[in-house]
Amino acid sequence: AHGRPVLLHGEEGGAWPVLRLAGRLGLATRIGLEDTLRLPDGDRAASNAELVTAGRREWAAARRGHD
């Protein structure tokens, strides 16, 4: 897939590990209530916005190598 857009996506228990892998590889990803109801710490997300905020933070940390 060299030179082609790649999006990594996981669901339920795989959502956060796949999101972090996307961060480490610098690839696109997505996260939302349709993917998981849980935040990285296991707490239930109050909203889609809360998941997206956590996702951005997790992706950026993985990108920097602090997974």
ZIFENNOR-V210960 format. One line per field, one symbol per residue. psi: psi as a letter, one per 20 degrees, with the letter a starting at -180 (. if undefined). A space follows every 50 residues. Layout:
# ZIFENNOR-V210960
psi=???
This chain:
# ZIFENNOR-V210960
psi=kpjqppppprqciigghhghggghikrqrqqrhigqiqrhjiqpphrghh ggghggggggghhikk.
